[in-house]
């Protein structure tokens, strides 16, 4: 893979994550302008995550037939349409619809990059470019929480949605420079699904990433709201939450330098331990210092744990890689959508401790099962 190809995939990953997370620091602003509750507006985030996840399988089918690059370009072009619609909606109901469409279209960006790397890079060299892709995602998250809140404060939240829409359209054009991988005859859709869902290893990884979506992404949407409730402005709340993205960037570099020296199961244990400690801290206190520390630890958890599960996913069913990676991403964002739907009412009621306690209860068995499962897989030569 050329450096230029990787940079384009990184830009797609950046844009997708910026678009996904930018609603978090704008929830309060949108709710105030439209005269609705934060819980009502947060449904736009939950539907976005759900559509992002469910659409993965459809894009996998298209990718096997249309090609990896052509599929990403088409999806980004449609994401531009959904993003522009999001910028001009008249009500929360239409916002939920527009964000769902946009999420379903952006769904092809990151999984498309993962599959492209899986098709073009040998498995033993794969975690480094995958970590680079994840780093770009982290930069997108960090920039979203900083700039989207500021844009909403000083101009309008509609401007933020229009911005990512235009970037997606431009990226759709520039991706034509990528070389389309040579693919064989696409397997029947049901054969691909069956090939993954009858694979015990794949089922384990899919179950783990479903729980991971709830643990590492579910409460993340609401961290700016928690900070805003303590008296901070929308801009400052978004700026402090950006500690998450900055943390992923830093820890991703650490992970990239250790992938050949540290066993994957140990990387999962380190990252999972950081996530558990993050929720212990935030259960005890929801002050600014505790939330920022929790965000930093969650960033480390994402860098260590998710990057390792992600690499595992590209090799859990190599004969059906596009479908396997798509189902992996589907479960990640279904878990995230479940978290947003469950935690929204808690946040609206100010029950922040309950939200963090629920997530802590899920995180402990998740880390234990993921660590043991990855270690056993290694002993079988995986």
C-alpha positions in Angstrom: 0.0 0.0 0.0 1.3 3.4 -0.9 1.6 6.3 1.6 -0.8 8.3 -0.5 -3.4 5.6 -0.4 -3.1 5.3 3.4 -3.5 9.1 3.8 -6.7 9.1 1.7 -8.1 6.3 3.8 -7.1 8.2 7.0 -8.9 11.3 5.7 -12.0 9.2 5.2 -11.7 7.8 8.7 -11.1 11.3 10.1 -14.2 12.7 8.4 -16.4 9.8 9.4 -15.5 10.1 13.1 -15.7 13.9 13.0 -19.3 13.6 11.7 -20.2 10.8 14.1 -19.1 12.6 17.3 -19.7 16.2 16.5 -23.3 16.1 17.7 -22.1 15.4 21.3 -21.0 18.9 22.2 -23.9 20.4 20.3 -26.8 18.5 22.0 -27.5 21.3 24.5 -27.4 24.0 21.8 -29.7 22.1 19.4 -32.1 21.3 22.2 -32.3 24.9 23.3 -32.8 26.2 19.7 -35.5 23.7 18.9 -37.2 23.8 22.3 -36.8 20.1 23.0 -35.0 18.1 25.7 -31.5 16.7 25.4 -33.0 13.2 25.5 -35.1 14.0 22.4 -32.1 15.4 20.5 -29.9 12.5 21.6 -32.2 10.2 19.6 -30.5 11.6 16.5 -27.2 10.3 17.8 -28.7 6.9 18.7 -30.3 6.5 15.3 -27.1 7.6 13.6 -25.2 4.9 15.4 -27.8 2.3 14.7 -28.0 3.1 11.0 -24.2 3.3 10.8 -24.1 -0.2 12.3 -26.9 -1.8 10.3 -25.7 -0.4 7.0 -22.4 -2.2 7.3 -23.7 -5.5 5.9 -25.3 -3.8 2.9 -22.1 -1.9 2.1 -20.2 -5.2 2.4 -22.4 -6.8 -0.2 -22.0 -3.8 -2.5 -18.2 -3.8 -1.9 -17.9 -7.4 -3.0 -19.6 -6.6 -6.3 -18.9 -3.0 -7.1 -15.3 -2.9 -5.7 -13.8 -1.4 -2.5 -12.9 2.0 -3.8 -16.0 2.6 -5.9 -18.2 1.7 -2.9 -16.4 4.1 -0.6 -16.8 6.9 -3.2 -20.5 6.2 -3.7 -21.1 6.1 0.1 -19.3 9.4 0.7 -21.2 11.1 -2.1 -24.5 10.0 -0.5 -23.2 11.1 2.9 -22.8 14.6 1.5 -26.5 14.6 0.6 -27.5 13.4 4.1 -25.1 15.9 5.8 -26.5 18.9 3.8 -30.0 17.7 4.7 -29.0 17.7 8.4 -28.0 21.3 8.1 -31.4 22.5 6.9 -33.9 20.4 8.9 -36.8 22.3 10.5 -37.4 20.0 13.5 -35.9 17.4 15.7 -37.9 14.7 13.9 -36.4 15.5 10.6 -32.9 15.8 12.2 -33.3 12.2 13.4 -34.1 11.1 9.9 -31.3 13.1 8.3 -28.7 11.9 10.8 -29.8 8.3 10.3 -29.3 8.6 6.5 -25.9 10.3 7.0 -24.8 7.6 9.4 -25.9 4.9 7.1 -23.8 6.4 4.3 -20.7 7.2 6.3 -20.9 3.5 7.4 -18.8 2.5 4.4 -15.8 4.8 5.2 -13.9 3.2 8.1 -14.9 -0.5 7.3 -14.1 0.2 3.7 -10.6 1.3 4.8 -10.2 -1.7 7.0 -11.1 -4.2 4.3 -8.9 -2.3 1.8 -6.0 -2.7 4.1 -6.9 -6.4 4.8 -6.9 -7.0 1.0 -3.6 -5.3 0.3 -1.4 -5.7 3.5 -0.2 -9.1 4.9 -1.7 -10.0 8.3 1.6 -9.7 10.2 2.1 -6.2 9.0 -1.5 -5.1 9.3 -1.8 -3.6 12.8 0.6 -0.7 12.0 -1.6 0.8 9.1 -4.7 -0.2 11.0 -3.4 1.8 14.0 -2.7 4.7 11.7 -6.3 4.5 10.5 -7.5 4.5 14.1 -5.2 7.5 14.9 -7.0 9.4 12.2 -10.3 8.5 13.8 -9.1 9.8 17.1 -8.0 13.1 15.5 -11.5 13.3 14.0 -13.0 12.7 17.4 -10.8 15.3 19.1 -11.4 17.9 16.4 -15.2 17.3 16.5 -15.5 17.9 20.2 -13.4 21.0 20.1 -14.5 22.7 16.8 -18.2 21.6 16.6 -19.0 23.0 20.0 -17.2 26.3 19.1 -18.9 26.5 15.7 -22.3 26.0 17.4 -21.5 28.6 20.0 -20.3 31.3 17.6 -22.2 30.6 14.4 -24.7 27.7 14.2 -24.8 23.9 14.7 -26.1 23.8 11.1 -22.7 25.0 9.8 -21.0 22.1 11.4 -23.2 19.5 9.7 -22.7 21.3 6.3 -18.9 21.3 6.8 -18.5 17.5 7.0 -21.0 17.1 4.1 -18.8 19.2 1.9 -15.6 17.4 3.0 -17.3 14.0 2.2 -18.1 15.2 -1.3 -14.6 16.3 -1.9 -13.2 13.1 -0.6 -15.4 11.1 -2.8 -13.7 12.8 -5.8 -10.1 12.4 -4.5 -10.5 8.6 -3.7 -10.5 7.9 -7.4 -6.7 7.9 -7.0 -6.8 4.6 -5.1 -6.0 1.4 -7.0 -9.0 -1.0 -6.9 -7.9 -4.4 -5.4 -8.5 -7.3 -7.7 -11.4 -9.4 -6.4 -12.6 -12.8 -7.3 -16.2 -13.8 -8.0 -18.3 -12.5 -5.0 -19.7 -15.2 -2.8 -23.5 -15.3 -2.4 -24.8 -13.0 0.3 -26.2 -15.7 2.5 -23.0 -17.8 2.0 -21.0 -14.8 3.3 -23.2 -14.3 6.3 -23.3 -18.0 7.1 -19.6 -18.3 6.7 -19.1 -15.7 9.5 -22.0 -16.7 11.8 -21.1 -20.4 11.8 -17.5 -19.5 12.8 -17.1 -19.8 16.6 -14.2 -17.4 16.7 -16.1 -14.8 14.7 -19.1 -15.1 17.0 -16.8 -14.5 20.0 -15.2 -11.4 18.5 -18.6 -10.1 17.4 -20.0 -10.5 20.9 -17.0 -8.8 22.4 -17.3 -5.8 20.1 -21.0 -5.4 20.8 -20.2 -5.0 24.5 -17.2 -2.8 23.6 -19.5 -0.4 21.7 -21.6 0.1 24.8 -18.6 0.4 27.1 -16.2 2.6 25.1 -18.6 4.6 23.0 -22.0 4.7 24.8 -21.3 7.3 27.5 -18.8 9.2 25.3 -21.6 11.1 23.6 -22.8 12.5 26.9 -19.5 13.6 28.5 -19.8 17.2 27.2 -23.4 17.2 28.7 -22.0 16.1 32.1 -19.4 18.8 32.0 -22.0 21.4 30.9 -24.2 20.4 33.8 -21.3 21.4 36.2 -21.6 25.0 34.9 -19.1 25.0 32.0 -19.9 26.5 28.6 -20.5 24.4 25.5 -17.2 25.4 24.0 -15.2 24.6 27.2 -17.0 21.3 27.7 -16.2 20.3 24.1 -12.6 21.4 24.6 -12.1 19.3 27.7 -13.8 16.3 26.1 -11.2 16.5 23.4 -8.8 15.0 25.9 -10.3 11.7 24.7 -9.2 12.1 21.1 -5.8 13.4 22.2 -5.4 10.4 24.5 -6.1 8.0 21.6 -3.6 9.7 19.4 -0.8 9.4 22.1 -1.6 5.9 23.1 -2.1 4.7 19.5 1.6 5.6 18.9 2.5 3.5 21.9 0.5 0.6 20.6 2.0 0.9 17.1 5.5 0.6 18.6 4.6 -2.4 20.7 2.6 -4.6 18.4 5.5 -6.9 17.5 6.7 -7.1 21.2 3.6 -7.3 23.3 1.1 -10.2 23.1 -2.3 -9.1 21.8 -4.1 -10.5 24.8 -1.9 -8.3 27.0 -2.8 -5.2 24.9 -6.5 -6.0 25.5 -5.9 -6.4 29.2 -4.1 -3.0 29.5 -6.8 -1.2 27.5 -9.6 -2.9 29.2 -8.1 -2.1 32.6 -7.9 1.5 31.7 -11.6 1.6 30.7 -12.6 -0.1 34.0 -10.6 2.4 36.0 -12.1 5.3 34.0 -15.6 4.3 35.1 -14.5 3.8 38.7 -13.3 7.4 38.7 -16.4 8.8 37.1 -18.7 6.8 39.4 -17.0 8.5 42.3 -17.1 12.0 40.9 -18.5 13.9 37.9 -16.4 17.0 38.4 -14.3 18.4 35.6 -11.1 16.8 36.7 -12.7 13.3 37.1 -14.4 13.5 33.6 -11.2 14.6 31.9 -9.3 11.9 33.6 -12.0 9.4 32.6 -11.9 10.6 29.0 -8.1 10.2 28.9 -8.4 6.6 30.3 -11.1 5.7 27.8 -8.9 7.0 25.0 -6.2 4.6 26.2 -8.7 1.8 26.4 -9.8 2.5 22.8 -6.2 2.6 21.5 -5.1 -0.6 23.3 -8.2 -2.7 23.3 -10.1 -1.7 20.1 -7.1 -1.7 17.8 -6.3 -5.2 18.9 -9.9 -6.5 18.5 -10.0 -4.7 15.1 -6.9 -6.5 13.9 -8.3 -9.7 15.1 -11.5 -9.1 13.2 -9.6 -8.8 9.8 -8.4 -12.4 10.2 -11.3 -14.1 12.1 -12.9 -15.2 8.8 -10.5 -14.4 6.0 -12.6 -16.1 3.3 -15.4 -13.6 4.0 -13.4 -10.6 5.1 -15.7 -7.8 3.8 -18.7 -9.4 5.5 -16.8 -10.2 8.7 -15.4 -6.7 9.1 -18.8 -5.2 8.3 -20.5 -7.3 10.9 -17.8 -6.3 13.4 -18.5 -2.6 12.7 -22.2 -3.3 12.8 -22.0 -4.7 16.3 -19.7 -2.0 17.5 -22.2 0.7 16.6 -25.3 -1.3 17.6 -23.6 -1.5 21.0 -23.0 2.3 20.8 -26.6 2.9 19.8 -27.9 0.8 22.7 -25.8 2.8 25.1 -27.0 6.2 23.6 -30.7 5.0 23.9 -30.3 3.6 27.4 -28.2 6.4 28.8 -30.2 9.3 27.2 -33.0 9.3 29.8 -30.5 8.9 32.6 -28.6 12.0 31.4 -31.8 14.0 30.9 -32.7 13.2 34.6 -29.2 14.1 35.8 -28.5 10.5 36.8 -24.8 10.5 35.7 -23.6 8.2 38.4 -26.1 5.5 37.3 -24.9 5.8 33.7 -21.3 5.3 34.7 -22.2 2.5 37.2 -24.1 0.5 34.5 -21.1 0.8 32.1 -18.7 -0.3 34.8 -20.8 -3.4 35.4 -20.5 -4.4 31.7 -16.8 -3.5 31.3 -15.5 -5.9 33.9 -16.7 -9.2 32.3 -16.0 -7.8 28.8 -12.3 -7.3 29.7 -12.0 -10.7 31.3 -13.6 -12.6 28.4 -11.8 -10.7 25.7 -8.4 -11.2 27.4 -8.9 -15.0 27.9 -10.4 -15.4 24.5 -7.5 -13.7 22.7 -4.9 -15.6 24.7 -6.5 -19.0 23.8 -6.7 -18.0 20.2 -3.0 -17.2 20.3 -2.2 -20.7 21.7 -3.9 -22.2 18.6 -1.5 -20.3 16.3 -3.7 -17.3 15.6 
